[in-house]
Amino acid sequence: MNFYIQTSLCYDKKSEPWIKCTRKIIMRINLIAFFIALACFQVSASSFAQKITLKQKNAALTDALRVIEAQSGYYIFYNTPMLRDAAPVNVNLKNASLDQALKALLDGQLFTYAIIDRTVVIQRKERVLMDVLRDYFRAINIRGRVLDEGGQPLAGASVKIKGSNRVVMTNGEGLFELRGVDEKAIIVISFIGYEPKELRADSDLTNIKLILTSSKLEEVMVSTGYQTLPKERATGSFSVVPRETLKRRMETNLLDRIEGSVPGLFMKNGDINIRGVSTLYGNRTPLYVVDGFPYEGSTNYLINDDIADIYVLKDAAAASIYGSRAANGVIVITTKKGSPGKTRISYSNSFFITPLPDVSYFNFMNAKETVDLQQELFNLTHHDYSDYIKRTAQPKAIEALYLNKYEGLSDDQLNATLNKLRGLDNRSQLEGLLMQKQFKQQHNFSVSGGNEVHEFRLSANYTRNSGYNIGSNSNEINLNLNENVRISKWLTAGVNMTTYFSDNKFSPINALGYYRSAMPYEMLQDENGENLRWNYRKSSYEIERLIGLGLHDESFNPLNELDKFDGLGKSNYVRLNGNVNAKIIKGLSLDLKYQIEKGGNYSKSYYKKTAYTVKNMVNDATKMENGVAELNVPNGGQIYEGRGDSRSYTARAQLNFDRQIAAKHHTTSLIGMEQRSVMGSSTNTHRMGYDDNNLRYVPVNAVDLAKIPGTESVNDEFSYDETQNNNFGAYEDRFVSVYANVGHTYNDRYNITGSVRIDDSNLFGADPKYRHQPLWSVGASWQLSKESFMKNIRWLNNLSLRATYGLNGNVAQGVGPYLQATTIYNMEAEAMATLITNPPNKSLRWESTAVTNIGLDFSILNDRISGSIDLYGRKSTDLLGERETDPTNAFGTALVNYGSLYNRGIELGLNSTIIKSDNFSWNTNVSLSFNKNRMTEISTRHETVYGYTDGGGIEKVGYPMSSLFNFKWAGLDPTNGTVMVYDKDGNVVKNYDAQGGYVANMTDVNGLEYAGTLRPTYTIGFNNSFRYKQFSVAIQLIANGGNVMRDATPSILSKNNLSQNVDRRVMNFWRKAGDEKIPGVMPAPDLNNTGNSYFASLWYAANINTLKADYIKIRSINFTYDLTTALFKKRKDVNALLTFQVRDPYKWFRNDKGLDPEAYAQSSIYAERTMPVTPVYSLGASVNF
């Protein structure tokens, strides 16, 4: 007799597959004959002599059945999905009969068996009336709450009845409810990154705490924004930011919270990249996706407490479905949703204090050092006492020296003046009168709940921040509403709205800037508290002269300007999206989604008529005609206004298929179409003679103001470019896309995936052959640990191999298929003119990046150590780069798609549980990334020593991006203290002539030396967390390096006579023969001011002034105490935490100059120290009930 098994399964509302649909599963030839045969067979195993030996502990039932099948020679027939609900098996059998073995395996399970000839059929037990009645009278309703090790609610934890398929998820407050549960049932609670916990059923399971451990791969879900699937079925390179990290960190900037937690992600001063940079002129930032939609807003618009998960998509298989925007990686953010159950309320309050910066980092000179150096230089050389020098403001020490030499100031008066200046220090006045500590306060509130039909979550955030400048502050409000409705069994709908409002107040002065721009002896007030006049722009002589002409008094003191300015800024943002999901048939559904975003901003800077800025402009534009002042700029206030708006929409229709199509085959696929538009506009205006009370202004003739000779300015002329502050702008980017993704899993261990996307956009060229090019990916993974040959490796819990290849894209910005131009004022023509900024590029196309990725995921020692290793290569082609063109077209160079770049790297993510007990635990997380790149095709922009030694680095074939080249230092000339360098042959090159003038003798680029790349090649994050009872500590270290940077060395001294404060190293300059041997000595001053950019390059770009840019910082230390037990002993539904955090308390740099790469700026060949990174102290409390 022959039997045929139908592979498709028939499902019924009230039963498992194939049990109620026997006619479609068993036997197609002769059904009656089958039942006759069945009656003839003895349903017993007693007559068979084959013995079974089996020892299994916590094994899957299916695995145990395979062993019995192999030993007995019987074919065991069962439905795989049905046995997924089976409890783990624990048996120890020796020489047992088949019947005994099967009874032992199925003891306590919901299954039974039948032996038919040499076939064993496993099926679910039939329930009789007494079973139903018995279960009814002993059933209970269970309510409970799941918490993490710190006592915080765990949203999305799985709560399952062991041995069944009943499972619920905890809501946003960690609550769950199960009705009609057998009182003898075992409840299993699990969550990503935590040890699962089993508890006997009880009506009250409040405050179940899970212990943190390394996450198991099969538990992790990843989201691409288009679909969510188990990580074990994903072939791409994903990183999931631990939820514990998001909850623990207190930074108000969301991206700061994920730093150091994701291999391959590098952050510095707000800039972020994933796996290096793959473009020269295109967009370099990752694509942000929030709740499934590309996101155009700032991450500041999101409420941090609303963030549920963050996923980072790094390779082509993970990100290529985003097409021409995916080359820089994708950061997917999902927000929290409501869930059925009791309404929950959460509140938190945080305070952040940032002390005034430690200005000793600048290494500035004090007043005595400044005066001594100014006097020494003045005696060596100074500008002639011209009318210009007499009328412009000089530093007070220099002013006194000029008055002594040319205006009759006696030596005693000079010495008295200089000695007084030496004894002054304005730092305490700057900090006490113009600055304040930064103080930020943040409040978060949320309420969530729902039922089986409707779920909701409402949250709000308020943040107030005061800046360093006195009088500056900001207020921000965020509101978020998320609702989901189950309309029917096959139709659900959801809506989400996010709003953001900010109100900022600005100060008219930059107090921090006065550390550098003001001499250290420039005091704000005298001993009596009277405001002092600063030497600012114009001298006392010039100010008195202008007053004598009847013009404005331009005396300046920052304190006088505080009440003469009104600066404010406002911004708003709204994001509204909706979705409808319709289940068409089993496994097939349709998603319809739509999102709109709209933002606006407004800024106002109003200078009153008595403000220094107004008086200076009015005076400078005034002409005196026969003793009568002719005002070209009207008296009255001046206002600068800016307005901008942004809008975007995304419409998407997507079919999803996710189904087990056979016992060992599972397919997930989607296909969709998307239309997207991003647009915006801006307006800037400047009005003179303005009165903020009546909103009136005085019109001016912009052409007449463009250039006025013979005015009362110190330059004797006035110019005003109206287009700088009066302009309009607009942009619109449009995309139409079709995409598809498919994944197939065989036997729960072999996965293949593929995706494709075709984009069309107005950003691409008009040539048809460059449009509609598909971006795609393929991938495969193998769950090796599930193979039978790996079962005996007890210490190995998981091992998975991944491999992907695909093509990502990047959108070109700044150029287009059509000619681009802007309007300017042409001084020579004395009229408005059109400036062509970019020629048309009909062949413009996206930049393409082909990505190869090989990854290994592992977990060992009962999941105490887990992690992943990824090796990748990224070849970027069609990069936009400057290339020489036919000069007869009016453009010497143009941006065209021709460059290529290769990135390669390795990433390691490692999680470990070092100690784990009920009262104490210690967990670590390591994120390690190495990345190197090399230009394979590019034209170096400037083939000169000036271009090669530019501080921003250059692109050159065979070298990394942003390569730095230097002169080879040969010391200082002992005869005059000028810089000497080596040429390519090792010969010393001197750079002056017989008359002592500087000559560019070293112009061969082959004599330069490659120093390294400006871009970090490695980044490390090291996280440690400790817990003892209710107290926990988390410490994060970050490290970056492998690159170089130019020293922020001071300029070579000249006749400019120190117009601002500088690094005190400037005092150590060459004065006489032999000084060149002094360590760190600077070149001799340029007394004749004959030096040029070459002369400056010799010093700044000398290889002795290039430093290693590696650094290590303790990014944060976080202390948390669980107050729940102490404050709410009788309230099991309440959770309270107290948290203290300090950010950036310690740092180490791999250079002997104390130069912080995060407090540093490079401009052309020059570099300077910027405001030091200051520790931030935070204190917060939260309560949930």
PyMOL commands that set and color helices and strands:
alter all, ss='L'
color gray80, all
select helices_A, chain A and resi 22-25+31-40+61-72+80-83+98-106+129-138+217-219+231-233+243-248+254-258+299-301+304-306+316-325+359-362+367-380+387-391+396-406+411-422+427-433+511-517+540-548+558-561+612-620+702-705+722-725+768-770+784-786+788-790+887-889+945-948+1005-1007+1064-1067+1075-1077+1093-1100+1103-1105+1124-1127
alter helices_A, ss='H'
color red, helices_A
select strands_A, chain A and resi 52-59+75-77+89-96+111-116+119-124+139-147+158-161+167-169+175-182+186-190+197-200+204-209+221-223+228-230+238-240+265-268+271-274+287-290+293-294+307-313+330-335+341-354+438-450+454-466+473-486+491-506+565-585+588-607+623-625+628-630+637-662+665-690+707-709+717-719+727-746+750-761+774-783+796-810+820-826+831-838+847-860+865-884+893-916+920-937+963-966+968-972+979-982+988-989+1009-1013+1018-1028+1031-1041+1044-1046+1106-1108+1111-1122+1135-1149+1160-1163+1166-1169+1176-1184
alter strands_A, ss='S'
color yellow, strands_A
deselect
rebuild
show_as cartoon
